[in-house]
Amino acid sequence: MNETFSDRLKLKMKESEYTQKQLAELVGVTEAAFSRYMTTKRIPKAEIVANLATALHTTTDYLLYGKDTYKDYAELRGIVARSMNKLTS
């Protein structure tokens, strides 16, 4: 099956138990805009995708492309934490 952004978003929402209204508020968009993401009529801007990934404990790669390299959010956090001294601002 070829999953879309909308399919992956719905799956992660179900896992997190967020409502559409709650998630829209969390990421800073209107319910109407969020509804368009849910019905495949629109892909959000990069900043919103990043906020969605954070709120849903996943990656932007997963939401956008279905790439699930890191099976769990804790593993990803560990990788980032180990690399903190290499990051620049």
Stockholm file with secondary structure:
# STOCKHOLM 1.0

chainA/1-89         MNETFSDRLKLKMKESEYTQKQLAELVGVTEAAFSRYMTTKRIPKAEIVANLATALHTTTDYLLYGKDTYKDYAELRGIVARSMNKLTS
#=GR chainA/1-89 SS CCCCHHHHHHHHHHHHTCCHHHHHHHHTCCHHHHHHHHTTSCCCCHHHHHHHHHHTTSCHHHHHHCCCCSSCHHHHHHHHHHTGGGCCC
#=GC SS_cons        CCCCHHHHHHHHHHHHTCCHHHHHHHHTCCHHHHHHHHTTSCCCCHHHHHHHHHHTTSCHHHHHHCCCCSSCHHHHHHHHHHTGGGCCC
//
